[in-house]
Amino acid sequence: MSSVAHITPIFDALSSPGFPFETNEQEVRGQTYTCYANAPAHVRDLWFAIKASDDDLYLVYEDERMTYGEARARVLQVANALRDDFGVGEGDSVGIAMRNYPEWVLAWWAIQVAGATAVEMNSFWNGEEMTYGITDSGSSVMIVDQQRHDALVPQAGAIADAGIDMKMILVRGSDASEGTVAWDDLTGPETVPELTCGTDDRAVMVYTSGTTAFPKGVVHSQRNVITNHMNMVVLTLGMRLAEVSAQGGDPLAAAAAAEAAPQTVMLVAVPLFHVTGSHCVMLPITATGGRLVLMYKWDAAKALELIEREGVTAFTGVPTMTMDMLAHPDFATRNTSTLQSMGSGGAPNPPHMVDKVNESVENASATQGYGLSEVSGIATANGGIFYAEKPGSAGVPPRIAEMKVIDDDGNACATGDRGELCIRGPHVFVEYHNKPEATAEAIDPEGWFHTGDVAIIDEDGFVSIVDRAKDVVIRGGENVGSAEVEAAIAKHPGVHECAVFGVPHERLGEEVAVAIFPIAGAEIDTEELRSFAGESLAAFKVPAHVFVHDAPLPKNPNGKILKRVLREQAAG
């Protein structure tokens, strides 16, 4: 019996009647979905249900510490100040635009407690981009740090011209414009506001990364956010119990041990405004009484210092972050033995990186998650011994998710065939805000969300993301998946980062190109690199052009490599 065969019976048990993750059929926005029968009605219910004691440590930032008790009081104060002093009503948009400060976390939960919509704005946006987000979302209240405040002040006229009477709440700043209120001056009562909104009313709006055009506001309902949290717990717990079962252990004993496990200490290196940071890291760690160690910005040396200093047990980031830490000179001297899990998401995980994590980090195992803003966070997960059996796979979906791949004509593909991945379930987003045509294009009448990702689903239900449809290089009529080429080249000992893309060719239409950022001290011989790639790739997949960069490859704030920029640089 293969290891992965143990997953289905464990997932079946967790979703059975009488269990915490029992499922049933429910009507959601005109569609019938499999849902969690015991899911709370509102996101804020997760906050009030946290079992951590008031003395348990919750937030760590630099040398600052905040307990759950202090956070509980502050969230109520801010929630009531939003409602009483700023007139925020249920469903109203409240924007958050700041770096990974403790106030980001507190503001997000306060907005949920108030019953408003948390609009997670990209903290790397400039003033004009933030103005777009404010006017698009209708955020009349913005909670900002000094840098975002200063960028918005010159935009006040444009925002007013759009019909929005914007008020700012300034976090960690001393130079406030007229009418701006300091965060520390929010002193509402510590009482729980009444809430009348429904489970399918909006709770959050996140913005797509916007690498090619203006970003779209992805609207998540209360149900969407809660379902994603429960998916995270089911996938993490279910795969852990399945691993125990596959190794001959007792899953029930393992479940009891998990319930009594010490507090999870999570290093938060990804931006909180991204769905990975807010929905897949902050929310589940908070809801299970864990501790969040916040980083202002990514720095491998700082991350290793914090892991050692704070006894970090879990880390999730884009693959580049993991590779940065493993390649850093400090890695050999820092104590990383407390790490139990090193997760990756947001970009394809090079298969060889899994082995490197498992070999290099004493007690940690590598995990991989695939997700999108449009599914409120997580779509599939893989990890532990299942990685060895399904290397390179993004893993399995939670039980409430339906998945299929379709061909160019919209027909379902056979098991093992590649096609566009479609997802259906209560975690799929409500709409693109103010963009009905884009919504209708993304979600078909039967409720299937068309991801635009090219995937294969195998006989065990494991999903492998072959590529983004737009990242396929079409060379002389042959489709070349960039992820496959990147995985091959990433194994080269001199490569730290790589990205594959197409460049125009008069006869072939496109040729394959790769951008390389070498490991420190390494010299890249382009012909030797092409020969190395040719050992595992067909000749037509081997890059015809190799661009060696002397700095890290350009990325958006979520850590994804900007292939559009690389294409433009190559053209120049």
Residue pairs with C-beta under 8 A, 6 or more apart in sequence:
2 389
2 460
3 242
3 243
3 246
3 385
3 386
3 388
3 389
4 386
4 389
4 390
4 460
4 462
5 460
6 242
6 243
6 245
6 246
7 238
7 239
7 242
7 386
7 396
7 460
8 461
9 245
10 238
10 241
10 242
10 245
10 251
11 234
11 238
11 242
11 398
11 399
12 399
13 19
13 251
14 20
14 21
14 234
14 237
14 238
14 241
14 399
15 21
15 22
15 23
15 234
15 399
16 22
20 38
21 36
21 38
21 230
21 233
21 234
21 399
22 36
22 37
22 38
23 34
23 35
23 36
23 37
23 399
23 400
24 34
24 35
24 37
25 32
25 33
25 34
25 35
26 32
26 33
26 34
26 35
26 426
28 35
28 200
28 223
28 426
29 200
29 430
31 424
31 446
31 447
33 400
33 424
33 425
33 426
33 447
34 399
34 400
34 402
34 425
34 426
35 223
35 227
35 400
35 426
36 226
36 227
36 230
36 400
36 426
39 223
39 226
39 227
39 230
40 46
40 49
40 226
41 198
41 199
41 222
42 112
42 115
42 195
42 197
42 199
42 203
42 222
42 226
43 112
43 203
43 204
43 222
43 225
43 226
44 109
44 112
44 113
44 115
44 195
45 226
46 226
46 229
46 283
46 286
46 287
47 75
47 109
47 112
47 113
47 286
47 287
48 192
49 287
50 68
50 286
50 287
50 288
50 289
51 289
52 58
52 68
52 263
52 289
53 68
53 69
54 67
54 68
54 69
54 70
54 72
55 67
55 68
55 69
56 67
56 68
56 263
56 289
56 291
57 65
57 66
57 67
57 68
57 263
57 291
58 66
58 67
58 68
58 70
58 71
58 286
58 291
58 292
59 65
59 66
59 71
59 102
59 105
59 291
59 292
59 294
60 66
60 291
60 292
60 293
60 294
60 310
61 100
61 101
61 102
61 293
61 294
61 296
62 296
64 102
66 102
68 289
71 105
71 106
71 109
73 190
74 106
74 110
75 106
75 109
75 110
75 113
76 110
76 113
76 188
76 189
76 190
76 191
76 192
77 186
77 187
77 188
77 189
77 190
78 106
78 107
78 110
78 186
78 188
79 110
79 111
79 113
79 114
79 188
79 193
80 114
80 188
80 189
80 190
80 191
80 193
81 186
81 187
81 188
82 88
82 94
82 110
82 111
82 114
82 116
82 141
82 186
82 188
83 89
83 114
83 188
83 193
84 188
85 181
85 186
85 188
86 141
86 167
88 94
88 114
88 116
88 141
89 115
89 116
90 114
90 115
90 116
90 195
90 196
90 197
90 201
91 115
91 116
91 117
91 197
91 201
91 202
92 116
92 117
92 138
92 140
92 141
93 116
93 117
93 119
93 137
93 138
93 139
93 140
93 205
94 107
94 111
94 114
94 116
94 117
94 118
94 119
94 139
94 141
94 142
94 143
95 119
95 121
95 133
95 134
95 137
95 139
95 141
95 142
95 143
95 144
96 104
96 107
96 108
96 111
96 118
96 119
96 120
96 121
96 142
96 143
96 273
97 121
97 122
97 123
97 125
97 130
97 133
97 142
97 143
97 144
97 145
97 148
97 273
98 104
98 123
98 143
98 144
98 145
98 148
98 171
98 172
99 123
99 145
99 147
99 271
99 296
99 297
100 268
100 271
100 272
100 277
100 294
100 295
100 296
100 297
101 145
101 171
101 172
101 294
101 296
102 294
103 143
103 145
103 171
103 172
103 183
104 272
104 273
105 272
105 282
105 286
105 292
105 294
107 118
107 143
107 171
108 118
108 120
108 272
108 278
108 282
109 286
111 117
111 118
112 118
112 203
113 192
113 193
114 193
115 193
115 195
115 196
115 197
117 137
117 202
117 203
117 204
117 205
118 203
118 204
118 205
119 133
119 137
119 139
119 204
119 205
119 217
120 204
120 205
120 206
120 207
120 272
120 273
120 274
120 275
120 278
121 130
121 133
121 139
121 207
121 273
122 129
122 133
122 207
122 210
122 215
122 271
122 273
122 557
123 145
123 148
123 271
123 273
123 557
124 271
124 556
124 557
125 133
125 151
126 151
127 151
127 152
127 154
127 155
128 155
130 148
130 151
130 152
130 155
131 152
131 155
131 158
131 159
131 162
132 214
133 139
133 207
133 215
133 217
134 142
134 152
134 159
134 162
134 164
134 166
135 158
135 159
135 162
135 164
136 217
136 433
136 434
137 205
137 217
137 433
138 164
139 164
139 166
140 164
140 165
140 166
140 167
141 166
141 167
141 168
141 169
142 148
142 152
142 166
142 167
142 168
142 169
143 168
143 169
143 171
143 183
144 152
144 168
144 169
144 170
144 171
145 170
145 171
145 172
145 173
146 170
146 172
146 173
146 174
146 175
149 168
149 170
149 173
149 175
149 176
149 177
149 180
150 175
152 159
152 166
152 168
153 177
156 166
156 177
159 166
160 166
167 179
167 180
167 181
168 176
168 177
168 179
168 180
168 181
169 180
169 181
169 182
169 183
169 186
170 176
170 180
170 181
170 182
170 183
171 183
172 183
173 182
176 182
197 222
198 222
199 221
199 222
199 223
199 226
200 221
200 222
200 223
200 430
201 221
201 222
202 219
202 220
202 221
202 222
202 430
203 220
203 221
203 222
203 224
203 225
204 219
204 220
204 224
204 225
204 278
204 279
205 217
205 218
205 219
205 220
205 433
206 217
206 218
206 220
206 273
206 274
206 275
206 278
206 373
207 215
207 216
207 217
207 218
207 273
207 373
208 215
208 216
208 218
208 373
209 215
209 274
209 556
209 557
209 558
209 560
210 216
210 556
211 556
211 560
211 562
211 564
212 564
216 432
216 433
216 435
216 438
217 432
217 433
217 434
217 435
218 275
218 373
218 374
218 429
218 432
218 433
219 429
219 430
219 431
219 432
219 433
220 376
220 429
220 430
221 430
223 426
224 376
224 426
224 427
224 428
224 429
224 430
225 279
225 283
225 376
227 376
227 400
227 425
227 426
227 427
228 279
228 280
228 283
228 375
228 376
228 377
228 378
228 427
229 279
229 283
229 284
229 287
230 398
231 377
231 378
231 398
231 400
231 401
231 427
232 280
232 284
232 377
232 378
233 284
233 288
234 398
234 399
235 378
235 380
235 381
235 395
235 396
235 398
236 381
237 255
237 258
239 381
239 382
239 383
239 384
239 386
239 395
239 396
240 254
240 258
240 384
241 251
241 254
241 255
242 251
242 386
243 384
243 385
243 386
244 250
244 251
244 254
245 251
246 385
247 385
262 313
263 289
263 290
263 291
264 285
264 288
264 290
264 291
264 313
264 314
265 290
265 291
265 293
265 310
265 311
265 312
265 313
265 314
265 338
266 281
266 285
266 290
266 291
266 292
266 293
266 312
266 313
266 314
266 315
266 316
267 293
267 295
267 303
267 306
267 307
267 310
267 312
267 314
267 315
268 277
268 281
268 282
268 292
268 293
268 294
268 295
269 295
269 298
269 303
269 315
269 316
269 317
269 321
270 276
270 277
270 281
270 316
270 317
270 318
270 321
270 346
270 558
270 559
271 277
271 557
271 558
272 278
272 282
273 557
274 346
274 557
274 558
275 371
275 372
275 373
275 376
275 377
276 316
276 345
276 346
276 371
276 377
276 558
279 376
279 377
279 378
280 316
280 345
280 369
280 371
280 377
280 378
281 292
281 316
282 292
285 291
285 292
285 314
286 292
291 310
293 306
293 310
293 312
295 302
295 303
295 306
298 317
298 321
298 324
298 559
300 321
300 324
300 325
300 327
300 328
300 330
301 328
301 330
303 315
303 321
303 324
303 325
304 325
304 328
304 330
304 331
304 334
304 336
305 330
305 334
306 312
307 315
307 334
307 335
307 336
307 338
307 339
308 334
308 335
308 336
311 338
312 338
312 339
313 338
313 339
313 340
313 341
314 339
314 340
314 341
314 342
314 343
315 322
315 339
315 341
315 342
315 343
316 342
316 343
316 344
316 345
316 369
317 343
317 344
317 345
317 346
317 559
318 344
318 345
318 346
318 347
318 558
318 559
318 560
319 344
319 347
319 348
319 349
319 350
319 353
320 347
320 497
320 552
320 555
320 559
320 561
321 559
322 342
322 344
322 353
322 357
323 353
323 496
323 497
325 331
326 356
326 357
326 360
327 496
327 519
327 520
331 360
336 361
336 362
336 364
337 362
337 363
338 363
339 361
339 362
339 363
339 364
340 363
340 364
340 365
341 364
341 365
341 367
341 383
342 357
342 361
342 364
342 365
342 366
342 367
343 366
343 367
343 368
343 369
343 383
344 353
344 366
344 367
344 368
344 369
345 368
345 369
345 370
345 371
346 371
346 558
346 559
346 560
347 559
347 560
347 561
348 465
348 483
348 486
348 487
349 366
349 368
349 392
350 486
350 487
350 490
350 491
351 391
351 392
351 487
352 487
352 490
352 491
353 366
353 490
354 366
354 368
354 387
354 391
357 364
357 365
357 366
358 364
358 365
358 366
365 383
365 384
365 387
366 383
366 387
367 381
367 382
367 383
367 384
367 387
368 381
368 382
368 383
368 387
368 393
368 394
368 395
369 378
369 379
369 380
369 381
369 382
369 394
369 395
370 378
370 379
370 380
370 381
370 394
370 395
370 463
370 465
371 377
371 378
371 379
371 380
372 379
372 451
373 429
374 428
374 429
374 442
374 449
374 451
375 401
375 423
375 425
375 427
375 428
375 429
375 449
376 427
376 428
376 429
377 427
378 398
379 394
379 397
379 401
379 423
379 463
380 394
380 395
380 396
380 397
380 462
380 463
381 394
381 395
381 396
382 390
382 393
382 394
382 395
382 396
382 462
383 395
386 395
387 393
390 458
390 460
390 462
390 464
392 464
392 487
393 458
393 462
393 463
393 464
394 455
394 462
394 463
394 464
394 465
395 462
395 463
396 460
396 461
396 462
396 463
397 403
397 423
397 461
397 463
400 425
400 426
400 427
401 423
401 424
401 425
401 427
402 423
402 424
402 425
402 448
403 421
403 422
403 423
403 424
403 457
403 463
404 412
404 413
404 421
404 422
404 448
404 457
405 412
405 413
405 417
405 418
405 419
405 420
405 421
405 422
405 455
405 456
405 457
406 412
406 413
406 419
406 420
406 422
407 413
407 417
407 419
407 420
413 419
415 457
415 458
415 459
416 456
416 457
416 458
416 459
417 456
418 454
418 455
418 456
418 466
419 454
419 455
420 450
420 451
420 452
420 453
420 454
420 455
420 469
421 451
421 453
421 454
421 455
421 463
421 465
422 448
422 449
422 450
422 451
423 448
423 449
423 451
424 446
424 447
424 448
424 449
428 443
428 447
428 449
429 449
431 439
432 438
432 439
432 442
441 450
442 449
442 450
443 449
443 450
444 450
452 468
452 469
452 470
453 465
453 467
453 468
453 469
454 465
454 466
454 467
454 468
454 469
454 472
454 481
455 463
455 464
455 465
455 466
456 463
456 464
456 466
457 463
457 464
458 464
465 483
466 481
466 483
466 484
467 481
467 482
467 483
467 484
468 482
471 481
471 482
471 483
471 500
471 501
471 563
472 479
472 480
472 481
472 482
473 479
473 480
473 482
473 500
473 501
473 502
473 510
473 511
473 512
474 480
474 502
474 509
474 510
475 502
475 505
475 508
475 509
475 510
475 511
475 512
475 540
476 507
476 508
476 509
476 540
477 509
478 540
480 500
480 502
480 512
480 540
480 541
482 499
482 500
482 501
482 563
483 500
484 537
484 541
485 500
485 512
485 514
485 533
485 537
485 541
485 542
485 543
486 498
486 499
486 500
486 514
488 533
488 536
488 537
489 495
489 498
489 500
489 514
489 516
489 529
489 532
489 533
489 543
490 498
491 536
492 529
492 532
492 533
493 519
493 522
494 518
494 519
494 522
494 523
494 524
494 529
495 516
495 517
495 518
495 519
495 522
495 524
495 529
496 517
496 518
496 519
496 520
496 522
497 516
497 517
497 552
497 553
497 561
498 514
498 515
498 516
498 517
498 553
499 514
499 515
499 553
499 561
499 563
499 566
500 512
500 513
500 514
500 543
501 513
501 514
501 515
501 563
501 566
501 567
501 570
502 510
502 511
502 512
502 513
502 567
503 510
503 511
503 513
503 545
503 567
503 570
503 571
504 510
504 511
504 571
505 511
511 544
511 545
512 540
512 541
512 542
512 543
512 544
512 545
513 543
513 544
513 545
513 546
513 547
513 570
514 543
514 545
514 546
514 547
515 547
515 549
515 553
515 566
515 569
515 570
516 524
516 529
516 546
516 547
516 548
516 549
517 548
517 549
517 551
517 552
517 553
518 524
518 548
524 546
524 548
526 546
526 548
529 546
530 542
530 543
530 546
533 541
533 542
533 543
534 542
545 570
547 566
547 569
547 570
553 561
553 562
553 566
554 561
554 562
554 565
554 566
555 561
555 562
556 562
